[in-house]
Amino acid sequence: MTTAKDLFIIAMELKHSVGQGDLSLALAGAELIDLIAAGAVAVDGDRIVPGGQSTPDEQLMDEAAAALTRQAPYERIEDWLWRRGRDLSAVYQAALEKNEELKPQRSGRLPFGSKRVEPVDTPARRRAGDRWREKEPVLAALASAVGIENERSEDESVLEDEAVTTVLAAVHDAVMELEAVRQRRTIENAAYANLWRGP
């Protein structure tokens, strides 16, 4: 079980409106945090330094580890998030559908209604739900980065791992940067439309 998979399941479970780009960046951050926990990488400043080959027993985590830059100068965390995060939410959805952990649901009564997916009741789904209800700090912080808030308790654990804190900050910055790009495009498109309309 990985943090990225838990995050994806929670996003599906809560049916929260999350941008696919935002979620993909957070999933890449979650993978990196799990690689840190497994000792497969370390963080040196803002760089990802590969460590041993130990990774969680999960295909997508193996793919993440294989994608690491293993020569100096090592990759910056921000660059990793953008590179690894490209369409990563679609990759997780396809993997979970293949493993029958997500099932297609059709909205409305018509058989040709728009397709959506929902988590199947599996041990993985229950574990993700347990972590969410326990307000596990890393999962809560990643979810918060994409706009999914969990009620905070007064005795919420404080993150003491500097590497994890660095990754979480980079995820927040990347999501904010993506939102700024969206807003800029909206303004540019509106200006372009006005130009064609004329005075």
N, CA and C atoms as a LAMMPS dump frame, in Angstrom:
ITEM: TIMESTEP
0
ITEM: NUMBER OF ATOMS
597
ITEM: BOX BOUNDS ff ff ff
-5.0000000000000000e+02 5.0000000000000000e+02
-5.0000000000000000e+02 5.0000000000000000e+02
-5.0000000000000000e+02 5.0000000000000000e+02
ITEM: ATOMS id mol type element x y z
1 1 1 N 0.848 -1.194 0
2 1 2 C 0 0 0
3 1 3 C 0.881 1.241 0
4 2 1 N 0.555 2.19 -0.856
5 2 2 C 1.375 3.382 -0.956
6 2 3 C 0.545 4.628 -0.672
7 3 1 N 1.245 5.694 -0.31
8 3 2 C 0.569 6.959 -0.033
9 3 3 C -0.109 7.494 -1.285
10 4 1 N 0.538 7.344 -2.443
11 4 2 C -0.057 7.83 -3.691
12 4 3 C -1.374 7.102 -3.977
13 5 1 N -1.369 5.799 -3.789
14 5 2 C -2.589 5.029 -4.027
15 5 3 C -3.678 5.429 -3.043
16 6 1 N -3.297 5.631 -1.78
17 6 2 C -4.261 6.084 -0.768
18 6 3 C -4.867 7.433 -1.164
19 7 1 N -4.001 8.339 -1.617
20 7 2 C -4.468 9.666 -2.006
21 7 3 C -5.437 9.583 -3.173
22 8 1 N -5.119 8.754 -4.15
23 8 2 C -6.004 8.613 -5.306
24 8 3 C -7.363 8.059 -4.875
25 9 1 N -7.335 7.028 -4.025
26 9 2 C -8.587 6.419 -3.557
27 9 3 C -9.422 7.431 -2.783
28 10 1 N -8.767 8.232 -1.922
29 10 2 C -9.499 9.235 -1.146
30 10 3 C -10.134 10.262 -2.073
31 11 1 N -9.406 10.686 -3.096
32 11 2 C -9.955 11.655 -4.05
33 11 3 C -11.184 11.081 -4.757
34 12 1 N -11.137 9.795 -5.102
35 12 2 C -12.288 9.155 -5.751
36 12 3 C -13.427 8.947 -4.753
37 13 1 N -13.05 8.526 -3.55
38 13 2 C -14.035 8.203 -2.512
39 13 3 C -14.874 9.421 -2.142
40 14 1 N -14.219 10.556 -1.972
41 14 2 C -14.918 11.754 -1.529
42 14 3 C -15.593 12.491 -2.678
43 15 1 N -15.349 12.013 -3.903
44 15 2 C -15.951 12.632 -5.099
45 15 3 C -15.711 14.141 -5.099
46 16 1 N -14.527 14.518 -4.631
47 16 2 C -14.171 15.927 -4.566
48 16 3 C -13.71 16.385 -5.944
49 17 1 N -14.073 17.58 -6.322
50 17 2 C -13.665 18.115 -7.619
51 17 3 C -12.191 18.507 -7.559
52 18 1 N -11.353 17.627 -8.046
53 18 2 C -9.908 17.847 -8.02
54 18 3 C -9.402 17.901 -9.453
55 19 1 N -8.629 18.927 -9.78
56 19 2 C -8.039 19.012 -11.104
57 19 3 C -7.08 17.857 -11.33
58 20 1 N -7.119 17.265 -12.522
59 20 2 C -6.256 16.121 -12.803
60 20 3 C -4.785 16.502 -12.721
61 21 1 N -4.457 17.733 -13.151
62 21 2 C -3.073 18.183 -13.051
63 21 3 C -2.637 18.327 -11.612
64 22 1 N -3.51 18.907 -10.784
65 22 2 C -3.203 19.062 -9.358
66 22 3 C -2.972 17.698 -8.71
67 23 1 N -3.89 16.77 -8.986
68 23 2 C -3.793 15.441 -8.384
69 23 3 C -2.536 14.728 -8.862
70 24 1 N -2.193 14.883 -10.136
71 24 2 C -0.998 14.232 -10.672
72 24 3 C 0.263 14.732 -9.976
73 25 1 N 0.344 16.039 -9.737
74 25 2 C 1.503 16.595 -9.023
75 25 3 C 1.58 16.037 -7.604
76 26 1 N 0.435 15.957 -6.924
77 26 2 C 0.409 15.435 -5.558
78 26 3 C 0.754 13.947 -5.523
79 27 1 N 0.321 13.193 -6.524
80 27 2 C 0.659 11.77 -6.597
81 27 3 C 2.169 11.583 -6.767
82 28 1 N 2.784 12.431 -7.603
83 28 2 C 4.242 12.358 -7.776
84 28 3 C 4.944 12.672 -6.461
85 29 1 N 4.426 13.653 -5.723
86 29 2 C 4.982 13.962 -4.413
87 29 3 C 4.818 12.815 -3.44
88 30 1 N 3.657 12.171 -3.475
89 30 2 C 3.397 11.03 -2.589
90 30 3 C 4.354 9.884 -2.891
91 31 1 N 4.604 9.633 -4.176
92 31 2 C 5.561 8.579 -4.541
93 31 3 C 6.947 8.898 -3.984
94 32 1 N 7.343 10.144 -4.13
95 32 2 C 8.668 10.546 -3.651
96 32 3 C 8.78 10.38 -2.132
97 33 1 N 7.714 10.728 -1.416
98 33 2 C 7.714 10.567 0.046
99 33 3 C 7.841 9.096 0.428
100 34 1 N 7.157 8.218 -0.296
101 34 2 C 7.28 6.786 -0.004
102 34 3 C 8.672 6.259 -0.355
103 35 1 N 9.281 6.8 -1.414
104 35 2 C 10.647 6.395 -1.763
105 35 3 C 11.632 6.841 -0.683
106 36 1 N 11.388 8.02 -0.099
107 36 2 C 12.213 8.501 1.013
108 36 3 C 12.062 7.552 2.211
109 37 1 N 10.811 7.21 2.522
110 37 2 C 10.548 6.324 3.663
111 37 3 C 11.195 4.952 3.477
112 38 1 N 11.262 4.492 2.224
113 38 2 C 11.844 3.176 1.94
114 38 3 C 13.368 3.218 1.874
115 39 1 N 13.947 4.408 1.948
116 39 2 C 15.397 4.531 1.846
117 39 3 C 15.912 4.474 0.429
118 40 1 N 14.992 4.545 -0.544
119 40 2 C 15.393 4.48 -1.955
120 40 3 C 15.964 5.799 -2.443
121 41 1 N 15.585 6.901 -1.778
122 41 2 C 16.128 8.222 -2.117
123 41 3 C 16.33 9.024 -0.84
124 42 1 N 17.14 10.067 -0.96
125 42 2 C 17.291 11.055 0.106
126 42 3 C 17.159 12.426 -0.547
127 43 1 N 16.921 13.428 0.268
128 43 2 C 16.809 14.793 -0.227
129 43 3 C 17.999 15.585 0.276
130 44 1 N 18.689 16.228 -0.656
131 44 2 C 19.824 17.087 -0.321
132 44 3 C 19.512 18.483 -0.843
133 45 1 N 19.083 19.359 0.061
134 45 2 C 18.613 20.673 -0.378
135 45 3 C 17.322 20.517 -1.157
136 46 1 N 17.359 20.879 -2.433
137 46 2 C 16.169 20.692 -3.266
138 46 3 C 16.385 19.602 -4.304
139 47 1 N 17.397 18.755 -4.072
140 47 2 C 17.733 17.696 -5.029
141 47 3 C 17.371 16.314 -4.492
142 48 1 N 17.025 15.407 -5.408
143 48 2 C 16.68 14.025 -5.06
144 48 3 C 17.903 13.156 -5.312
145 49 1 N 18.464 12.6 -4.246
146 49 2 C 19.665 11.773 -4.354
147 49 3 C 19.27 10.301 -4.225
148 50 1 N 19.465 9.503 -5.272
149 50 2 C 19.106 8.08 -5.201
150 50 3 C 19.898 7.364 -4.119
151 51 1 N 19.234 6.447 -3.433
152 51 2 C 19.897 5.654 -2.406
153 51 3 C 19.943 4.203 -2.836
154 52 1 N 19.475 3.311 -1.954
155 52 2 C 19.442 1.89 -2.277
156 52 3 C 18.322 1.577 -3.256
157 53 1 N 18.166 0.313 -3.552
158 53 2 C 17.164 -0.123 -4.528
159 53 3 C 15.851 -0.552 -3.881
160 54 1 N 15.763 -0.426 -2.56
161 54 2 C 14.562 -0.889 -1.862
162 54 3 C 13.374 0.024 -2.15
163 55 1 N 12.305 -0.553 -2.661
164 55 2 C 11.078 0.201 -2.911
165 55 3 C 9.893 -0.606 -2.414
166 56 1 N 8.77 0.062 -2.091
167 56 2 C 7.564 -0.679 -1.732
168 56 3 C 7.187 -1.65 -2.848
169 57 1 N 6.629 -2.788 -2.488
170 57 2 C 6.283 -3.821 -3.467
171 57 3 C 5.033 -3.394 -4.229
172 58 1 N 5.23 -2.541 -5.204
173 58 2 C 4.111 -1.958 -5.949
174 58 3 C 4.644 -1.571 -7.322
175 59 1 N 3.931 -1.962 -8.38
176 59 2 C 4.423 -1.737 -9.734
177 59 3 C 4.693 -0.266 -10.02
178 60 1 N 3.748 0.6 -9.639
179 60 2 C 3.919 2.023 -9.938
180 60 3 C 5.088 2.618 -9.161
181 61 1 N 5.352 2.1 -7.963
182 61 2 C 6.496 2.579 -7.202
183 61 3 C 7.798 2.106 -7.848
184 62 1 N 7.796 0.9 -8.412
185 62 2 C 8.964 0.424 -9.146
186 62 3 C 9.231 1.332 -10.342
187 63 1 N 8.154 1.73 -11.022
188 63 2 C 8.291 2.627 -12.169
189 63 3 C 8.827 3.984 -11.727
190 64 1 N 8.35 4.467 -10.583
191 64 2 C 8.828 5.752 -10.066
192 64 3 C 10.32 5.67 -9.747
193 65 1 N 10.737 4.585 -9.099
194 65 2 C 12.151 4.417 -8.75
195 65 3 C 13.006 4.322 -10.009
196 66 1 N 12.494 3.63 -11.011
197 66 2 C 13.247 3.481 -12.261
198 66 3 C 13.388 4.807 -12.996
199 67 1 N 12.468 5.742 -12.738
200 67 2 C 12.482 7.031 -13.425
201 67 3 C 13.425 8.043 -12.785
202 68 1 N 14.04 7.673 -11.65
203 68 2 C 14.931 8.608 -10.96
204 68 3 C 16.17 8.921 -11.789
205 69 1 N 16.633 10.162 -11.687
206 69 2 C 17.9 10.552 -12.297
207 69 3 C 19.024 10.115 -11.364
208 70 1 N 19.906 9.247 -11.85
209 70 2 C 20.904 8.639 -10.979
210 70 3 C 22.308 9.197 -11.183
211 71 1 N 22.415 10.288 -11.922
212 71 2 C 23.722 10.901 -12.112
213 71 3 C 23.693 12.351 -11.643
214 72 1 N 24.784 12.788 -11.047
215 72 2 C 24.889 14.182 -10.601
216 72 3 C 25.038 15.094 -11.826
217 73 1 N 24.503 16.318 -11.787
218 73 2 C 23.73 16.875 -10.669
219 73 3 C 22.338 16.248 -10.661
220 74 1 N 21.889 15.84 -9.499
221 74 2 C 20.628 15.128 -9.411
222 74 3 C 19.45 16.071 -9.661
223 75 1 N 18.29 15.46 -9.915
224 75 2 C 17.1 16.226 -10.296
225 75 3 C 16.534 17.025 -9.124
226 76 1 N 16.072 18.223 -9.434
227 76 2 C 15.402 19.03 -8.421
228 76 3 C 14.025 18.443 -8.152
229 77 1 N 13.541 18.584 -6.909
230 77 2 C 12.228 18.044 -6.534
231 77 3 C 11.145 18.613 -7.432
232 78 1 N 11.191 19.914 -7.658
233 78 2 C 10.169 20.545 -8.494
234 78 3 C 10.144 19.945 -9.892
235 79 1 N 11.326 19.723 -10.473
236 79 2 C 11.392 19.146 -11.821
237 79 3 C 10.834 17.726 -11.834
238 80 1 N 11.123 16.971 -10.769
239 80 2 C 10.573 15.606 -10.647
240 80 3 C 9.044 15.631 -10.636
241 81 1 N 8.485 16.541 -9.858
242 81 2 C 7.026 16.609 -9.752
243 81 3 C 6.395 16.842 -11.122
244 82 1 N 6.965 17.757 -11.884
245 82 2 C 6.4 18.057 -13.201
246 82 3 C 6.632 16.921 -14.198
247 83 1 N 7.813 16.306 -14.15
248 83 2 C 8.125 15.235 -15.109
249 83 3 C 7.364 13.953 -14.774
250 84 1 N 7.493 13.507 -13.541
251 84 2 C 6.821 12.259 -13.135
252 84 3 C 5.305 12.454 -13.068
253 85 1 N 4.901 13.674 -12.722
254 85 2 C 3.471 13.926 -12.542
255 85 3 C 2.674 14.04 -13.821
256 86 1 N 3.325 14.095 -14.97
257 86 2 C 2.579 14.254 -16.223
258 86 3 C 1.589 13.104 -16.427
259 87 1 N 0.298 13.425 -16.379
260 87 2 C -0.792 12.444 -16.582
261 87 3 C -0.756 11.287 -15.58
262 88 1 N -0.162 11.507 -14.402
263 88 2 C -0.004 10.412 -13.441
264 88 3 C -1.345 9.959 -12.861
265 89 1 N -2.303 10.872 -12.724
266 89 2 C -3.607 10.463 -12.187
267 89 3 C -4.284 9.472 -13.145
268 90 1 N -4.116 9.669 -14.453
269 90 2 C -4.688 8.725 -15.426
270 90 3 C -3.991 7.371 -15.333
271 91 1 N -2.689 7.388 -15.049
272 91 2 C -1.93 6.141 -14.893
273 91 3 C -2.448 5.362 -13.689
274 92 1 N -2.676 6.067 -12.57
275 92 2 C -3.2 5.399 -11.375
276 92 3 C -4.612 4.879 -11.613
277 93 1 N -5.432 5.666 -12.302
278 93 2 C -6.795 5.199 -12.571
279 93 3 C -6.767 3.935 -13.413
280 94 1 N -5.934 3.913 -14.457
281 94 2 C -5.855 2.732 -15.319
282 94 3 C -5.36 1.52 -14.541
283 95 1 N -4.363 1.729 -13.655
284 95 2 C -3.817 0.615 -12.87
285 95 3 C -4.858 0.054 -11.911
286 96 1 N -5.615 0.931 -11.253
287 96 2 C -6.628 0.466 -10.313
288 96 3 C -7.801 -0.191 -11.033
289 97 1 N -8.136 0.309 -12.205
290 97 2 C -9.193 -0.348 -12.988
291 97 3 C -8.743 -1.733 -13.429
292 98 1 N -7.481 -1.84 -13.853
293 98 2 C -6.94 -3.133 -14.29
294 98 3 C -6.978 -4.148 -13.156
295 99 1 N -6.698 -3.681 -11.932
296 99 2 C -6.716 -4.564 -10.759
297 99 3 C -8.111 -4.725 -10.165
298 100 1 N -9.106 -4.16 -10.854
299 100 2 C -10.509 -4.216 -10.425
300 100 3 C -10.713 -3.589 -9.049
301 101 1 N -9.913 -2.546 -8.757
302 101 2 C -10.088 -1.791 -7.517
303 101 3 C -10.957 -0.558 -7.751
304 102 1 N -11.187 -0.235 -9.002
305 102 2 C -12.149 0.796 -9.394
306 102 3 C -13.135 0.149 -10.342
307 103 1 N -14.387 0.549 -10.229
308 103 2 C -15.384 0.019 -11.153
309 103 3 C -16.102 1.19 -11.82
310 104 1 N -16.432 1.025 -13.094
311 104 2 C -17.16 2.107 -13.77
312 104 3 C -18.585 2.208 -13.259
313 105 1 N -19.032 3.417 -13.08
314 105 2 C -20.411 3.695 -12.704
315 105 3 C -20.981 4.641 -13.749
316 106 1 N -22.248 4.5 -14.035
317 106 2 C -22.857 5.419 -14.991
318 106 3 C -23.846 6.298 -14.261
319 107 1 N -23.717 7.606 -14.495
320 107 2 C -24.626 8.529 -13.827
321 107 3 C -25.947 8.572 -14.583
322 108 1 N -27.002 8.803 -13.848
323 108 2 C -28.318 8.875 -14.476
324 108 3 C -28.894 7.495 -14.732
325 109 1 N -30.088 7.462 -15.293
326 109 2 C -30.758 6.186 -15.529
327 109 3 C -30.491 5.621 -16.913
328 110 1 N -29.928 6.455 -17.79
329 110 2 C -29.706 5.999 -19.152
330 110 3 C -28.429 5.168 -19.243
331 111 1 N -28.46 4.092 -20.035
332 111 2 C -27.287 3.226 -20.121
333 111 3 C -26.096 3.897 -20.8
334 112 1 N -26.341 5.003 -21.496
335 112 2 C -25.228 5.675 -22.18
336 112 3 C -24.837 6.963 -21.469
337 113 1 N -25.117 7.037 -20.179
338 113 2 C -24.738 8.209 -19.385
339 113 3 C -23.226 8.343 -19.282
340 114 1 N -22.772 9.475 -18.804
341 114 2 C -21.329 9.717 -18.74
342 114 3 C -20.664 8.74 -17.772
343 115 1 N -19.487 8.265 -18.18
344 115 2 C -18.768 7.264 -17.388
345 115 3 C -18.002 7.919 -16.239
346 116 1 N -18.061 7.301 -15.074
347 116 2 C -17.232 7.705 -13.955
348 116 3 C -16.834 6.434 -13.225
349 117 1 N -15.9 6.556 -12.306
350 117 2 C -15.436 5.367 -11.59
351 117 3 C -15.559 5.594 -10.095
352 118 1 N -15.704 4.496 -9.377
353 118 2 C -15.791 4.534 -7.926
354 118 3 C -14.937 3.408 -7.358
355 119 1 N -14.343 3.617 -6.176
356 119 2 C -13.548 2.554 -5.564
357 119 3 C -14.41 1.355 -5.186
358 120 1 N -13.858 0.184 -5.407
359 120 2 C -14.488 -1.057 -4.98
360 120 3 C -14.143 -1.271 -3.507
361 121 1 N -15.022 -1.943 -2.772
362 121 2 C -14.758 -2.195 -1.36
363 121 3 C -13.685 -3.273 -1.242
364 122 1 N -12.455 -2.839 -1.057
365 122 2 C -11.295 -3.734 -0.958
366 122 3 C -10.531 -3.402 0.322
367 123 1 N -9.616 -4.286 0.734
368 123 2 C -8.769 -3.948 1.884
369 123 3 C -7.99 -2.643 1.661
370 124 1 N -7.553 -2.398 0.42
371 124 2 C -6.806 -1.166 0.12
372 124 3 C -7.681 0.062 0.356
373 125 1 N -8.945 -0.026 -0.06
374 125 2 C -9.858 1.1 0.147
375 125 3 C -10.093 1.331 1.638
376 126 1 N -10.227 0.258 2.396
377 126 2 C -10.472 0.401 3.831
378 126 3 C -9.253 0.975 4.541
379 127 1 N -8.042 0.548 4.111
380 127 2 C -6.819 1.09 4.715
381 127 3 C -6.68 2.583 4.41
382 128 1 N -6.993 2.971 3.184
383 128 2 C -6.931 4.397 2.827
384 128 3 C -7.922 5.19 3.674
385 129 1 N -9.122 4.624 3.849
386 129 2 C -10.133 5.281 4.671
387 129 3 C -9.699 5.406 6.121
388 130 1 N -9.021 4.37 6.624
389 130 2 C -8.523 4.415 8.007
390 130 3 C -7.484 5.519 8.168
391 131 1 N -6.564 5.617 7.217
392 131 2 C -5.53 6.664 7.295
393 131 3 C -6.177 8.058 7.261
394 132 1 N -7.225 8.188 6.446
395 132 2 C -7.902 9.482 6.321
396 132 3 C -8.616 9.843 7.618
397 133 1 N -9.326 8.868 8.201
398 133 2 C -10.051 9.132 9.443
399 133 3 C -9.102 9.405 10.601
400 134 1 N -7.919 8.775 10.554
401 134 2 C -6.925 9.003 11.604
402 134 3 C -6.159 10.306 11.388
403 135 1 N -6.488 11.013 10.301
404 135 2 C -5.833 12.292 9.978
405 135 3 C -4.32 12.131 9.889
406 136 1 N -3.89 11.063 9.211
407 136 2 C -2.467 10.812 9.035
408 136 3 C -1.845 12.044 8.378
409 137 1 N -0.829 12.667 8.993
410 137 2 C -0.36 13.993 8.574
411 137 3 C 0.071 14.112 7.118
412 138 1 N 0.831 13.139 6.598
413 138 2 C 1.317 13.24 5.22
414 138 3 C 0.156 13.172 4.238
415 139 1 N -0.737 12.203 4.441
416 139 2 C -1.892 12.068 3.55
417 139 3 C -2.774 13.315 3.618
418 140 1 N -2.983 13.833 4.823
419 140 2 C -3.804 15.035 4.989
420 140 3 C -3.168 16.234 4.298
421 141 1 N -1.832 16.364 4.403
422 141 2 C -1.137 17.499 3.783
423 141 3 C -1.204 17.42 2.265
424 142 1 N -1.04 16.23 1.707
425 142 2 C -1.128 16.068 0.253
426 142 3 C -2.539 16.354 -0.242
427 143 1 N -3.524 15.861 0.497
428 143 2 C -4.92 16.108 0.114
429 143 3 C -5.231 17.594 0.178
430 144 1 N -4.726 18.254 1.209
431 144 2 C -4.945 19.69 1.359
432 144 3 C -4.355 20.469 0.184
433 145 1 N -3.232 19.996 -0.335
434 145 2 C -2.577 20.674 -1.462
435 145 3 C -3.464 20.711 -2.697
436 146 1 N -4.33 19.71 -2.84
437 146 2 C -5.216 19.67 -4.01
438 146 3 C -6.641 20.104 -3.652
439 147 1 N -6.805 20.667 -2.452
440 147 2 C -8.094 21.241 -2.089
441 147 3 C -9.033 20.326 -1.338
442 148 1 N -8.55 19.151 -0.912
443 148 2 C -9.38 18.241 -0.115
444 148 3 C -9.007 18.44 1.342
445 149 1 N -9.91 19.002 2.102
446 149 2 C -9.595 19.308 3.507
447 149 3 C -10.124 18.221 4.431
448 150 1 N -9.339 17.905 5.437
449 150 2 C -9.753 16.986 6.494
450 150 3 C -9.84 17.811 7.768
451 151 1 N -10.842 17.558 8.584
452 151 2 C -10.964 18.314 9.833
453 151 3 C -9.727 18.081 10.676
454 152 1 N -9.125 19.173 11.106
455 152 2 C -7.892 19.065 11.888
456 152 3 C -8.211 18.909 13.37
457 153 1 N -7.468 18.048 13.998
458 153 2 C -7.63 17.89 15.444
459 153 3 C -6.54 18.69 16.147
460 154 1 N -6.793 19.077 17.38
461 154 2 C -5.836 19.897 18.116
462 154 3 C -4.532 19.163 18.378
463 155 1 N -4.624 17.842 18.479
464 155 2 C -3.406 17.077 18.768
465 155 3 C -2.807 16.466 17.499
466 156 1 N -3.096 17.098 16.37
467 156 2 C -2.577 16.588 15.102
468 156 3 C -1.056 16.514 15.145
469 157 1 N -0.526 15.411 14.631
470 157 2 C 0.923 15.22 14.64
471 157 3 C 1.597 16.261 13.76
472 158 1 N 2.742 16.708 14.208
473 158 2 C 3.528 17.662 13.438
474 158 3 C 4.589 16.88 12.667
475 159 1 N 4.748 17.222 11.398
476 159 2 C 5.741 16.547 10.582
477 159 3 C 7.132 16.967 11.037
478 160 1 N 7.956 15.985 11.404
479 160 2 C 9.294 16.289 11.891
480 160 3 C 10.367 15.91 10.883
481 161 1 N 9.985 15.208 9.814
482 161 2 C 10.951 14.79 8.802
483 161 3 C 11.178 15.945 7.832
484 162 1 N 12.401 16.482 7.824
485 162 2 C 12.7 17.657 7
486 162 3 C 12.551 17.352 5.508
487 163 1 N 12.948 16.146 5.09
488 163 2 C 12.847 15.784 3.679
489 163 3 C 11.386 15.753 3.23
490 164 1 N 10.527 15.155 4.06
491 164 2 C 9.098 15.081 3.734
492 164 3 C 8.492 16.484 3.69
493 165 1 N 8.865 17.308 4.651
494 165 2 C 8.372 18.69 4.679
495 165 3 C 8.786 19.443 3.422
496 166 1 N 10.011 19.209 2.958
497 166 2 C 10.505 19.846 1.734
498 166 3 C 9.692 19.414 0.528
499 167 1 N 9.395 18.119 0.442
500 167 2 C 8.593 17.613 -0.681
501 167 3 C 7.182 18.2 -0.642
502 168 1 N 6.573 18.229 0.539
503 168 2 C 5.215 18.776 0.664
504 168 3 C 5.174 20.249 0.254
505 169 1 N 6.197 21.005 0.646
506 169 2 C 6.256 22.415 0.25
507 169 3 C 6.371 22.539 -1.266
508 170 1 N 7.16 21.658 -1.887
509 170 2 C 7.319 21.686 -3.345
510 170 3 C 6.009 21.337 -4.045
511 171 1 N 5.249 20.393 -3.477
512 171 2 C 3.942 20.043 -4.057
513 171 3 C 3.011 21.249 -4.002
514 172 1 N 2.952 21.908 -2.851
515 172 2 C 2.106 23.098 -2.714
516 172 3 C 2.505 24.168 -3.731
517 173 1 N 3.803 24.406 -3.88
518 173 2 C 4.282 25.42 -4.821
519 173 3 C 3.917 25.053 -6.259
520 174 1 N 4.072 23.767 -6.61
521 174 2 C 3.77 23.333 -7.975
522 174 3 C 2.284 23.468 -8.288
523 175 1 N 1.43 23.122 -7.324
524 175 2 C -0.015 23.249 -7.529
525 175 3 C -0.398 24.715 -7.694
526 176 1 N 0.211 25.587 -6.892
527 176 2 C -0.059 27.023 -7.016
528 176 3 C 0.417 27.554 -8.369
529 177 1 N 1.562 27.057 -8.825
530 177 2 C 2.087 27.483 -10.132
531 177 3 C 1.144 27.032 -11.253
532 178 1 N 0.631 25.81 -11.136
533 178 2 C -0.303 25.312 -12.142
534 178 3 C -1.568 26.156 -12.176
535 179 1 N -2.062 26.546 -11.014
536 179 2 C -3.252 27.392 -10.949
537 179 3 C -2.974 28.756 -11.575
538 180 1 N -1.777 29.286 -11.351
539 180 2 C -1.415 30.577 -11.959
540 180 3 C -1.39 30.469 -13.482
541 181 1 N -0.889 29.353 -13.99
542 181 2 C -0.875 29.128 -15.445
543 181 3 C -2.303 29.077 -15.975
544 182 1 N -3.186 28.373 -15.253
545 182 2 C -4.591 28.292 -15.675
546 182 3 C -5.223 29.683 -15.744
547 183 1 N -5.005 30.471 -14.706
548 183 2 C -5.594 31.804 -14.666
549 183 3 C -5.056 32.68 -15.793
550 184 1 N -3.755 32.565 -16.063
551 184 2 C -3.151 33.354 -17.14
552 184 3 C -3.753 32.969 -18.49
553 185 1 N -3.949 31.67 -18.694
554 185 2 C -4.541 31.216 -19.961
555 185 3 C -5.976 31.71 -20.104
556 186 1 N -6.716 31.691 -18.992
557 186 2 C -8.1 32.176 -19.029
558 186 3 C -8.143 33.648 -19.425
559 187 1 N -7.238 34.433 -18.841
560 187 2 C -7.189 35.863 -19.16
561 187 3 C -6.792 36.07 -20.622
562 188 1 N -5.793 35.314 -21.077
563 188 2 C -5.341 35.45 -22.466
564 188 3 C -6.427 35.04 -23.451
565 189 1 N -7.144 33.963 -23.13
566 189 2 C -8.223 33.513 -24.014
567 189 3 C -9.353 34.533 -24.065
568 190 1 N -9.656 35.136 -22.91
569 190 2 C -10.711 36.147 -22.873
570 190 3 C -10.298 37.369 -23.693
571 191 1 N -9.029 37.754 -23.564
572 191 2 C -8.534 38.911 -24.322
573 191 3 C -8.564 38.613 -25.816
574 192 1 N -8.216 37.396 -26.19
575 192 2 C -8.219 36.991 -27.602
576 192 3 C -9.64 37.005 -28.157
577 193 1 N -10.588 36.5 -27.343
578 193 2 C -11.993 36.495 -27.773
579 193 3 C -12.505 37.916 -27.962
580 194 1 N -12.138 38.797 -27.048
581 194 2 C -12.549 40.214 -27.156
582 194 3 C -11.961 40.867 -28.384
583 195 1 N -10.736 40.504 -28.72
584 195 2 C -10.08 41.066 -29.899
585 195 3 C -10.852 40.712 -31.165
586 196 1 N -11.327 39.483 -31.232
587 196 2 C -12.079 39.044 -32.418
588 196 3 C -13.468 39.647 -32.461
589 197 1 N -14.038 39.895 -31.281
590 197 2 C -15.375 40.519 -31.255
591 197 3 C -15.324 41.953 -31.723
592 198 1 N -14.202 42.604 -31.419
593 198 2 C -14.051 44.007 -31.806
594 198 3 C -14.789 44.932 -30.859
595 199 1 N -14.664 46.234 -31.081
596 199 2 C -15.299 47.197 -30.173
597 199 3 C -16.803 47.143 -30.273
